[in-house]
Amino acid sequence: MENNQNGNNGGGSGFNFRWIIYGALALYLLYNFFGSSSSGDDYIEETLEEPTQGIICHLQEQEKDLFKITDEELIDKREDSRIYATYLDGKIDTFTIDEVSITDASDPRRSMMRSVMMGGMIGYMMGRPMGSGIARSSYANQSAYDKSTSGRTNLRSSARKTTVRKPASRSKSGFGSSKSSRSYGG
């Protein structure tokens, strides 16, 4: 009869190294599960503002393909927003926000109008963040700029505010973790 004793008979009083590894692993998992999520670092809160009022915007062509905002006026309904463009030849066109938002690359006038409007109060209707200011260079004169500056306060105070939580990016490295303006392939 053979007696097989290798020193680990289950009832010994020796210290087992594997319990240290299990304990360290358990502490690591508990810290990552409870510690990092309670710190708030995994998400960031952002307040989005969406205008509820509309705007009537008057543009005037100052010289060929150079437009400036001459007046912006708040109205009750966002969907009633309009842009009135007066050209050098006296012709007047009327656009909705949707019509101006779709920029036709082959039409330089439409492109110039859009860039000027993005600097004005009407730009908030076209997707520019309401936290950004308005550009003095988009306006034909100081009084039009001043009127829009005070109107911006009213537009922002009546805006619908929504708080959203977005995942915070901890690392900027790795495949697909950043936006690029380059395009590869067909």
VEXVOZA-834206 format. One record per residue: z, y, x of N, C-alpha, C, O in turn; residue in one letter; residue number from 1. Coordinates in Angstrom, 2 decimals, padded with zeros to 5 digits. Last residue first. Layout:
N
     n.z     n.y     n.x    ca.z    ca.y    ca.x     c.z     c.y     c.x     o.z     o.y     o.x aa   i
       Z       Y       X       Z       Y       X       Z       Y       X       Z       Y       X  A NUM
...
# end
This chain:
186
     n.z     n.y     n.x    ca.z    ca.y    ca.x     c.z     c.y     c.x     o.z     o.y     o.x aa   i
 -051.76  054.08 -013.38 -052.97  054.43 -014.07 -052.84  055.42 -015.12 -053.82  055.77 -015.76  G 186
 -049.30  055.22 -010.91 -050.02  054.24 -011.71 -051.15  054.88 -012.48 -051.48  056.05 -012.28  G 185
 -046.70  057.60 -011.17 -047.48  056.65 -010.39 -048.20  055.71 -011.35 -047.74  055.46 -012.46  Y 184
 -045.64  060.88 -011.15 -046.07  059.77 -011.96 -046.96  058.87 -011.12 -047.87  059.35 -010.44  S 183
 -042.93  063.11 -010.61 -044.08  062.37 -010.12 -044.39  061.21 -011.05 -043.49  060.63 -011.66  R 182
 -040.63  064.22 -011.32 -041.82  064.83 -011.88 -043.08  064.11 -011.42 -044.19  064.48 -011.82  S 181
 -037.85  062.24 -012.27 -038.84  062.63 -011.27 -040.02  063.25 -011.97 -040.38  062.86 -013.08  S 180
 -034.40  061.75 -012.64 -035.69  062.08 -013.21 -036.61  062.55 -012.10 -036.19  063.17 -011.13  K 179
 -032.53  058.85 -011.55 -032.83  060.28 -011.56 -034.20  060.51 -012.16 -035.04  059.61 -012.20  S 178
 -032.19  056.15 -011.60 -031.04  056.97 -011.94 -031.33  058.45 -011.93 -030.46  059.25 -012.28  S 177
 -034.05  054.20 -010.85 -034.11  054.74 -012.20 -032.98  055.67 -012.56 -032.79  055.95 -013.74  G 176
 -032.02  052.67 -008.47 -033.33  052.67 -009.11 -033.22  053.23 -010.52 -032.40  052.77 -011.31  F 175
 -029.71  054.87 -006.78 -030.11  053.63 -007.42 -031.42  053.78 -008.15 -031.87  054.90 -008.42  G 174
 -027.47  057.63 -007.23 -028.34  056.79 -006.43 -028.68  055.53 -007.21 -028.01  055.19 -008.19  S 173
 -025.63  059.12 -008.45 -027.00  059.60 -008.56 -027.96  058.72 -007.77 -029.14  059.04 -007.67  K 172
 -022.89  058.06 -010.36 -023.66  057.96 -009.13 -025.07  058.42 -009.39 -025.65  058.13 -010.44  S 171
 -021.84  058.57 -012.78 -020.94  058.60 -011.62 -021.72  058.64 -010.33 -021.26  059.18 -009.32  R 170
 -022.60  060.28 -015.58 -023.21  059.50 -014.50 -022.33  059.66 -013.27 -022.11  060.77 -012.79  S 169
 -021.02  059.81 -018.64 -021.09  060.59 -017.40 -021.71  059.71 -016.34 -021.38  058.53 -016.21  A 168
 -022.37  059.54 -021.86 -021.87  058.86 -020.66 -022.05  059.76 -019.44 -023.10  060.38 -019.25  P 167
 -021.33  062.03 -024.18 -022.40  061.38 -023.44 -021.80  060.68 -022.24 -020.82  061.16 -021.65  K 166
 -020.43  063.03 -027.33 -019.93  062.45 -026.08 -021.07  061.70 -025.44 -021.72  060.86 -026.07  R 165
 -020.80  066.14 -029.06 -021.24  064.79 -028.76 -020.62  064.34 -027.46 -020.31  065.16 -026.58  V 164
 -020.24  068.34 -031.64 -019.75  067.87 -030.35 -020.17  066.42 -030.17 -019.92  065.58 -031.04  T 163
 -022.10  070.85 -033.13 -021.83  069.42 -033.12 -021.36  069.05 -031.72 -022.00  069.40 -030.73  T 162
 -022.47  073.60 -035.22 -021.98  073.11 -033.93 -021.61  071.63 -034.06 -020.90  071.23 -034.99  K 161
 -024.80  075.71 -036.54 -024.11  074.44 -036.77 -023.75  073.88 -035.40 -024.61  073.70 -034.54  R 160
 -024.35  079.28 -036.37 -025.01  078.03 -035.97 -024.14  076.82 -036.28 -022.91  076.90 -036.28  A 159
 -023.21  081.72 -036.75 -023.53  080.94 -037.95 -024.17  079.59 -037.62 -024.49  078.84 -038.54  S 158
 -022.96  082.72 -034.19 -021.73  082.50 -034.97 -022.00  081.67 -036.23 -021.09  081.00 -036.72  S 157
 -025.64  082.97 -033.40 -024.79  081.97 -032.74 -023.52  081.69 -033.56 -023.06  080.55 -033.61  R 156
 -026.50  085.07 -035.01 -027.19  083.78 -035.07 -026.30  082.68 -034.49 -026.22  081.58 -035.05  L 155
 -024.82  087.15 -034.16 -024.76  086.67 -035.55 -025.39  085.28 -035.67 -024.85  084.42 -036.37  N 154
 -025.67  087.36 -031.48 -024.26  087.11 -031.79 -024.12  086.55 -033.20 -023.39  085.58 -033.42  T 153
 -028.34  088.04 -031.83 -028.00  086.76 -031.18 -026.55  086.38 -031.47 -026.25  085.21 -031.68  R 152
 -028.24  090.63 -032.77 -028.63  089.56 -033.68 -028.27  088.19 -033.14 -027.94  087.28 -033.91  G 151
 -027.66  092.00 -030.42 -026.63  091.95 -031.47 -026.96  090.87 -032.50 -026.04  090.24 -033.04  S 150
 -030.09  091.45 -029.09 -028.81  091.10 -028.47 -027.71  091.03 -029.52 -026.91  090.09 -029.51  T 149
 -031.99  092.57 -030.78 -031.94  091.11 -030.64 -030.64  090.65 -029.99 -030.14  089.56 -030.31  S 148
 -031.44  095.29 -030.36 -031.34  094.72 -031.71 -031.21  093.19 -031.64 -030.41  092.60 -032.36  K 147
 -032.03  095.52 -027.62 -030.67  095.75 -028.11 -030.45  095.14 -029.49 -029.41  094.55 -029.75  D 146
 -034.83  095.04 -027.65 -033.93  094.16 -026.90 -032.49  094.29 -027.41 -031.81  093.29 -027.62  Y 145
 -035.71  097.21 -029.13 -035.98  095.85 -029.63 -035.05  094.85 -028.94 -034.55  093.92 -029.58  A 144
 -034.87  099.29 -027.43 -034.29  099.19 -028.77 -034.54  097.80 -029.38 -033.67  097.27 -030.07  S 143
 -036.41  098.92 -025.08 -034.96  098.72 -025.04 -034.37  098.56 -026.43 -033.44  097.76 -026.61  Q 142
 -039.51  097.11 -025.69 -038.71  098.31 -025.39 -037.23  097.99 -025.49 -036.84  096.91 -025.94  N 141
 -040.67  094.60 -025.77 -041.54  095.75 -025.54 -040.75  097.00 -025.16 -041.24  097.85 -024.42  A 140
 -039.23  091.72 -024.13 -039.23  092.75 -025.16 -040.05  093.97 -024.76 -040.12  094.32 -023.58  Y 139
 -038.98  090.00 -022.03 -039.75  089.53 -023.19 -039.94  090.61 -024.25 -040.73  090.43 -025.17  S 138
 -037.26  091.10 -020.17 -038.70  091.18 -019.89 -039.56  090.70 -021.06 -040.76  090.97 -021.08  S 137
 -034.72  090.35 -020.99 -035.17  091.72 -021.25 -036.68  091.84 -021.08 -037.31  092.62 -021.80  R 136
 -034.06  087.30 -022.45 -034.67  087.95 -021.28 -035.19  089.34 -021.67 -036.01  089.47 -022.58  A 135
 -030.85  086.19 -023.61 -032.24  086.54 -023.85 -032.76  087.35 -022.66 -031.99  088.00 -021.96  I 134
 -028.80  083.38 -022.43 -029.06  084.73 -022.93 -030.53  084.96 -023.23 -031.35  084.05 -023.12  G 133
 -027.67  080.18 -023.56 -028.41  081.02 -022.61 -028.70  082.37 -023.26 -028.83  082.48 -024.48  S 132
 -026.57  078.83 -025.65 -025.66  079.39 -024.67 -026.36  080.29 -023.66 -025.71  081.08 -022.97  G 131
 -028.60  077.69 -027.06 -028.06  078.95 -027.55 -027.07  079.59 -026.59 -026.75  080.77 -026.72  M 130
 -031.40  076.32 -025.32 -029.97  076.28 -025.62 -029.43  077.65 -026.02 -029.77  078.66 -025.40  P 129
 -034.55  076.17 -027.03 -033.79  076.68 -025.88 -032.30  076.68 -026.25 -031.96  077.01 -027.39  R 128
 -035.98  075.39 -029.33 -035.28  074.39 -028.53 -034.53  074.88 -027.31 -033.92  074.08 -026.61  G 127
 -036.97  077.26 -030.99 -037.95  076.41 -030.33 -037.31  075.44 -029.35 -038.01  074.75 -028.61  M 126
 -034.94  078.83 -031.75 -035.56  078.01 -032.79 -036.51  076.98 -032.18 -036.81  075.96 -032.80  M 125
 -034.50  080.20 -029.43 -033.45  079.27 -029.87 -033.99  078.35 -030.96 -033.54  077.21 -031.09  Y 124
 -036.67  081.93 -029.30 -036.65  080.77 -028.41 -035.59  079.75 -028.80 -035.75  078.56 -028.53  G 123
 -036.05  084.13 -030.78 -036.84  083.10 -031.44 -036.90  081.82 -030.60 -037.15  080.73 -031.13  I 122
 -034.95  085.80 -028.88 -034.04  085.11 -029.79 -034.77  083.98 -030.53 -034.15  082.98 -030.87  M 121
 -036.97  085.24 -025.88 -036.35  086.01 -026.96 -035.45  085.17 -027.83 -035.21  083.99 -027.55  G 120
 -038.16  083.51 -024.17 -037.18  084.44 -023.61 -036.47  085.26 -024.65 -035.48  085.93 -024.35  G 119
 -039.98  082.24 -025.79 -038.87  081.44 -025.25 -037.80  082.33 -024.62 -036.64  081.92 -024.55  M 118
 -041.88  084.24 -026.21 -040.92  083.92 -027.28 -039.75  083.09 -026.78 -038.64  083.22 -027.29  M 117
 -043.29  084.12 -023.79 -042.55  085.34 -024.14 -041.50  085.03 -025.20 -040.36  085.50 -025.10  V 116
 -044.42  081.55 -023.97 -043.52  081.86 -022.86 -042.71  083.13 -023.13 -041.54  083.21 -022.74  S 115
 -046.00  081.81 -026.31 -044.89  080.84 -026.25 -043.92  081.20 -025.13 -042.71  081.15 -025.34  R 114
 -047.94  083.68 -025.54 -047.00  083.97 -026.64 -045.77  083.08 -026.54 -044.64  083.55 -026.67  M 113
 -049.29  082.24 -023.56 -048.57  083.47 -023.20 -047.56  083.85 -024.27 -046.45  084.28 -023.96  M 112
 -050.39  080.18 -025.14 -049.49  079.86 -024.05 -048.66  081.08 -023.64 -047.46  080.96 -023.39  S 111
 -052.09  081.63 -026.78 -051.00  080.87 -027.38 -049.95  080.53 -026.33 -048.75  080.57 -026.61  R 110
 -053.87  082.62 -024.82 -053.09  083.52 -025.65 -051.88  082.80 -026.24 -050.76  083.33 -026.21  R 109
 -055.12  080.36 -023.72 -054.18  081.14 -022.90 -053.33  082.10 -023.72 -052.18  082.37 -023.36  P 108
 -055.79  077.34 -024.82 -055.69  078.67 -025.43 -054.67  079.51 -024.65 -053.47  079.38 -024.88  D 107
 -055.61  074.87 -023.73 -056.90  075.54 -023.59 -056.89  076.95 -024.18 -057.87  077.68 -024.04  S 106
 -053.11  073.94 -024.40 -053.35  074.32 -023.00 -054.67  075.07 -022.82 -054.83  075.82 -021.86  A 105
 -051.27  074.76 -027.04 -052.62  074.34 -026.73 -052.97  074.85 -025.34 -053.10  076.05 -025.12  D 104
 -048.08  073.73 -027.93 -048.87  074.61 -027.07 -050.22  073.99 -026.78 -050.32  072.85 -026.34  T 103
 -046.22  073.70 -030.54 -047.28  072.85 -030.02 -048.23  073.74 -029.24 -049.07  074.43 -029.81  I 102
 -044.75  075.89 -031.29 -044.13  074.90 -030.41 -045.15  073.95 -029.82 -044.96  073.44 -028.71  S 101
 -046.30  077.22 -033.13 -046.18  077.80 -031.79 -045.59  076.79 -030.81 -045.91  076.82 -029.62  V 100
 -046.03  075.57 -035.35 -047.36  075.87 -034.83 -047.30  076.43 -033.42 -048.17  076.14 -032.59  E  99
 -043.26  075.59 -035.80 -043.93  074.35 -035.41 -045.30  074.62 -034.82 -045.69  073.95 -033.86  D  98
 -042.84  078.24 -036.63 -042.23  077.75 -035.39 -042.95  076.50 -034.89 -043.23  076.36 -033.70  I  97
 -045.97  079.59 -037.79 -044.65  079.03 -038.01 -044.10  078.60 -036.65 -044.82  078.60 -035.65  T  96
 -047.78  082.68 -037.59 -047.51  081.32 -037.14 -046.14  080.90 -037.63 -045.26  081.72 -037.86  F  95
 -050.41  084.93 -038.20 -049.08  084.49 -038.60 -048.92  083.02 -038.22 -049.80  082.21 -038.50  T  94
 -052.16  087.62 -036.65 -052.03  086.19 -036.95 -050.58  085.90 -037.31 -049.65  086.52 -036.80  D  93
 -054.16  090.45 -036.92 -052.79  089.93 -037.03 -052.85  088.46 -037.41 -053.52  088.10 -038.38  I  92
 -056.19  092.71 -035.08 -056.07  091.47 -035.84 -054.62  090.99 -035.81 -053.94  091.11 -034.79  K  91
 -056.36  094.79 -033.28 -055.77  095.07 -034.58 -055.63  093.85 -035.48 -055.01  093.93 -036.54  G  90
 -057.13  094.21 -030.72 -058.19  094.62 -031.65 -057.69  094.89 -033.06 -058.48  095.17 -033.96  D  89
 -054.77  093.30 -029.57 -055.30  094.61 -029.17 -056.36  095.12 -030.15 -056.46  096.33 -030.38  L  88
 -052.83  091.65 -032.20 -053.69  091.67 -031.01 -054.18  093.09 -030.75 -054.04  093.97 -031.59  Y  87
 -049.75  090.66 -033.28 -050.76  091.72 -033.43 -051.52  091.82 -032.11 -050.93  092.05 -031.06  T  86
 -048.22  087.99 -034.82 -048.80  088.45 -033.57 -049.89  089.47 -033.87 -050.84  089.18 -034.60  A  85
 -045.34  086.94 -036.23 -046.50  087.78 -036.51 -046.98  088.34 -035.18 -046.26  089.06 -034.49  Y  84
 -043.74  084.03 -037.09 -044.12  084.88 -035.96 -045.38  085.62 -036.37 -046.36  085.02 -036.80  I  83
 -041.00  082.93 -039.14 -042.41  083.25 -038.91 -042.56  084.12 -037.67 -041.64  084.83 -037.25  R  82
 -038.85  080.81 -041.02 -039.12  081.57 -039.79 -040.62  081.75 -039.60 -041.41  080.84 -039.85  S  81
 -038.05  079.23 -043.08 -038.89  080.39 -043.42 -039.23  081.26 -042.21 -039.82  082.32 -042.35  D  80
 -036.25  077.40 -042.09 -037.62  076.93 -042.37 -038.58  078.06 -042.76 -039.79  077.86 -042.78  E  79
 -033.86  078.87 -042.06 -034.54  078.53 -040.81 -036.00  078.15 -041.05 -036.89  078.55 -040.29  R  78
 -033.06  081.45 -044.25 -033.44  080.05 -044.07 -034.26  079.85 -042.81 -035.22  080.56 -042.53  K  77
 -032.37  084.28 -044.01 -031.42  083.27 -044.48 -031.79  081.83 -044.11 -030.92  081.06 -043.70  D  76
 -033.19  086.01 -040.93 -033.39  085.72 -042.35 -032.49  084.54 -042.72 -031.93  083.89 -041.85  I  75
 -033.19  088.57 -038.44 -032.61  087.34 -038.98 -032.90  087.24 -040.47 -032.85  088.23 -041.20  L  74
 -035.89  089.77 -036.54 -034.99  090.01 -037.67 -034.50  088.67 -038.21 -035.29  087.76 -038.42  E  73
 -037.28  091.47 -033.87 -036.79  090.17 -034.36 -035.75  090.46 -035.43 -034.85  091.28 -035.24  E  72
 -039.98  093.25 -032.42 -038.89  093.20 -033.39 -038.55  091.74 -033.70 -039.44  090.89 -033.77  D  71
 -041.68  093.02 -030.29 -041.38  094.38 -030.75 -040.23  094.39 -031.75 -039.58  095.42 -031.93  T  70
 -042.24  091.17 -027.43 -041.57  091.15 -028.72 -041.24  092.59 -029.09 -040.59  093.30 -028.32  I  69
 -045.48  091.09 -025.92 -044.07  091.46 -025.88 -043.53  091.42 -027.31 -044.26  091.62 -028.27  K  68
 -048.17  089.64 -024.04 -047.47  089.88 -025.30 -046.02  090.26 -025.03 -045.42  089.83 -024.05  F  67
 -051.17  089.70 -022.63 -049.78  090.03 -022.29 -049.09  090.47 -023.58 -049.37  091.53 -024.12  L  66
 -053.89  089.39 -023.13 -053.06  088.18 -022.96 -051.64  088.46 -022.49 -050.97  087.55 -022.00  D  65
 -054.52  092.69 -022.34 -055.15  091.39 -022.58 -054.24  090.23 -022.17 -053.86  090.11 -021.00  K  64
 -051.50  094.33 -023.32 -052.78  094.36 -022.63 -053.32  092.94 -022.76 -052.61  092.07 -023.27  E  63
 -049.80  093.81 -025.47 -049.70  095.07 -024.74 -050.97  095.36 -023.94 -051.45  096.49 -023.90  Q  62
 -049.63  092.45 -028.56 -050.36  092.32 -027.31 -050.40  093.69 -026.64 -050.96  094.64 -027.19  E  61
 -046.54  091.85 -030.06 -047.68  092.76 -029.93 -048.31  092.55 -028.56 -047.62  092.48 -027.54  Q  60
 -044.70  090.07 -032.49 -045.25  090.16 -031.14 -046.40  091.16 -031.15 -047.13  091.28 -032.13  L  59
 -041.90  089.67 -034.40 -043.14  090.44 -034.30 -043.51  090.56 -032.82 -042.74  091.08 -032.01  H  58
 -040.25  087.14 -036.18 -040.53  087.73 -034.86 -041.87  088.44 -034.90 -042.87  087.88 -035.36  C  57
 -037.67  086.25 -038.15 -039.01  086.81 -038.23 -039.22  087.56 -036.92 -038.47  088.48 -036.59  I  56
 -035.67  083.37 -038.23 -036.02  084.61 -037.55 -037.46  084.98 -037.89 -038.35  084.13 -037.91  I  55
 -032.90  081.75 -039.99 -034.25  081.84 -039.45 -034.49  083.19 -038.82 -033.62  084.07 -038.85  G  54
 -029.81  079.92 -039.50 -030.59  081.03 -040.02 -031.98  080.99 -039.40 -032.22  080.30 -038.41  Q  53
 -028.84  077.90 -038.01 -029.01  077.63 -039.44 -029.80  078.75 -040.12 -030.38  078.55 -041.18  T  52
 -029.32  076.57 -034.75 -029.38  077.71 -035.66 -029.56  077.26 -037.11 -030.35  076.36 -037.39  P  51
 -027.06  074.45 -033.25 -028.36  074.49 -033.90 -028.37  075.66 -034.89 -027.51  075.73 -035.77  E  50
 -025.47  073.47 -030.35 -025.54  074.50 -031.37 -026.96  074.53 -031.93 -027.93  074.64 -031.18  E  49
 -023.31  071.01 -029.02 -024.68  071.41 -029.33 -024.65  072.42 -030.46 -023.89  072.27 -031.42  L  48
 -021.05  070.46 -026.56 -021.21  071.06 -027.88 -022.64  071.54 -028.03 -023.12  072.38 -027.27  T  47
 -020.06  067.51 -024.97 -020.97  068.64 -024.96 -021.10  069.16 -026.39 -021.23  068.37 -027.33  E  46
 -017.98  065.60 -022.90 -018.23  066.15 -024.21 -019.09  067.39 -024.07 -018.88  068.21 -023.18  E  45
 -018.55  062.68 -021.00 -018.38  064.13 -021.04 -018.70  064.58 -022.45 -019.57  064.03 -023.12  I  44
 -017.00  059.64 -019.91 -017.79  060.40 -020.86 -017.54  061.90 -020.68 -016.47  062.32 -020.27  Y  43
 -015.44  058.70 -017.86 -016.59  057.90 -018.24 -017.52  058.65 -019.19 -018.70  058.33 -019.26  D  42
 -013.19  060.18 -017.43 -014.30  060.37 -016.51 -015.56  059.64 -016.94 -016.65  059.93 -016.43  D  41
 -010.92  059.79 -018.85 -011.93  060.63 -019.46 -013.14  060.86 -018.58 -014.03  061.63 -018.93  G  40
 -008.90  058.08 -018.14 -008.98  059.34 -017.40 -010.03  060.28 -017.99 -010.02  061.47 -017.66  S  39
 -009.04  055.71 -019.43 -008.12  056.69 -019.98 -008.20  058.03 -019.26 -007.63  059.01 -019.73  S  38
 -010.78  054.20 -017.90 -011.23  054.67 -019.21 -010.30  055.71 -019.80 -010.73  056.53 -020.60  S  37
 -009.34  053.60 -015.56 -010.51  054.46 -015.47 -010.95  054.96 -016.83 -011.47  056.08 -016.91  S  36
 -007.08  052.00 -016.48 -006.94  053.21 -015.68 -008.14  054.12 -015.72 -007.99  055.33 -015.91  G  35
 -007.96  049.72 -017.89 -007.12  050.72 -018.52 -007.10  052.04 -017.77 -007.09  053.10 -018.40  F  34
 -009.87  048.42 -016.18 -009.99  048.39 -017.63 -009.21  049.52 -018.30 -009.74  050.20 -019.17  F  33
 -009.04  048.86 -013.56 -010.38  049.27 -013.97 -010.53  049.30 -015.49 -011.27  050.14 -016.01  N  32
 -006.41  047.78 -013.70 -006.64  049.17 -013.32 -008.01  049.65 -013.80 -008.12  050.73 -014.38  Y  31
 -006.95  045.11 -014.39 -006.15  045.96 -015.27 -006.35  047.44 -014.97 -006.46  048.25 -015.89  L  30
 -008.41  044.28 -012.12 -009.03  044.28 -013.44 -008.27  045.17 -014.42 -008.88  045.91 -015.19  L  29
 -006.43  044.56 -010.11 -007.70  045.27 -010.01 -008.38  045.37 -011.38 -008.85  046.44 -011.76  Y  28
 -004.46  042.76 -011.00 -004.16  044.19 -010.88 -005.44  045.03 -010.83 -005.51  046.09 -011.46  L  27
 -005.93  040.35 -010.82 -005.42  040.80 -012.11 -005.10  042.29 -012.08 -005.42  043.01 -013.02  A  26
 -006.34  040.21 -008.04 -007.48  040.28 -008.95 -007.05  040.79 -010.32 -007.75  041.60 -010.92  L  25
 -003.70  039.94 -007.17 -004.50  041.10 -006.75 -005.70  041.28 -007.67 -006.03  042.41 -008.03  A  24
 -003.04  037.46 -008.38 -002.30  038.68 -008.71 -003.09  039.93 -008.36 -003.14  040.88 -009.15  G  23
 -004.83  035.70 -007.12 -004.85  035.87 -008.58 -004.15  037.16 -009.00 -004.64  037.87 -009.89  Y  22
 -003.93  035.99 -004.45 -005.30  036.36 -004.82 -005.40  036.58 -006.32 -006.01  037.57 -006.75  I  21
 -001.35  034.99 -004.71 -001.55  036.36 -004.22 -002.95  036.84 -004.62 -003.11  037.98 -005.06  I  20
 -001.86  032.39 -005.45 -001.20  033.27 -006.42 -001.29  034.73 -005.99 -001.30  035.62 -006.84  W  19
 -002.91  031.17 -003.16 -003.83  031.48 -004.26 -003.18  032.38 -005.31 -003.89  033.10 -006.01  R  18
 -000.82  030.53 -001.48 -001.61  031.74 -001.20 -002.51  032.12 -002.38 -002.83  033.29 -002.56  F  17
  002.36  029.41 -002.29  000.94  029.13 -002.46  000.15  030.45 -002.37  000.44  031.38 -003.12  N  16
  005.18  028.26 -000.48  004.50  029.41 -001.09  003.02  029.14 -001.14  002.44  028.69 -000.15  F  15
  007.07  025.22 -001.22  006.23  026.07 -000.39  005.54  027.18 -001.19  005.33  027.07 -002.40  G  14
  008.55  023.31 -002.49  009.08  024.66 -002.52  008.27  025.63 -001.68  008.72  026.75 -001.43  S  13
  006.77  020.93 -004.56  007.31  021.45 -003.31  007.79  022.88 -003.45  007.47  023.57 -004.42  G  12
  005.55  019.63 -006.52  006.94  019.94 -006.74  007.59  020.54 -005.51  008.81  020.65 -005.44  G  11
  002.92  019.21 -005.66  003.16  019.92 -006.91  004.60  020.29 -007.11  004.86  021.25 -007.84  G  10
  002.44  018.18 -003.18  002.71  017.23 -004.24  003.08  017.90 -005.56  003.52  017.22 -006.49  N   9
  001.18  018.68 -000.52  001.05  019.47 -001.75  001.23  018.52 -002.91  000.25  018.11 -003.55  N   8
  001.23  017.03  001.69  002.10  018.19  001.70  002.00  019.04  000.44  002.70  020.04  000.34  G   7
 -000.10  014.74  001.40 -000.74  015.80  002.18  000.04  017.11  002.11 -000.48  018.17  002.45  N   6
  000.25  011.36  001.29  001.01  012.59  001.22  000.31  013.63  002.07  000.14  013.46  003.28  Q   5
 -000.19  008.31  000.17 -001.01  009.50  000.44 -000.18  010.74  000.22  000.06  011.13 -000.92  N   4
  000.44  005.22  001.28  001.16  006.37  000.76  000.40  007.62  001.17  000.34  007.97  002.35  N   3
 -000.84  002.09  000.41 -001.00  003.29  001.21 -000.27  004.43  000.55 -000.35  004.58 -000.67  E   2
  000.00 -001.16  000.82  000.00  000.00  000.00  000.00  001.23  000.87  000.71  001.37  001.87  M   1
# end
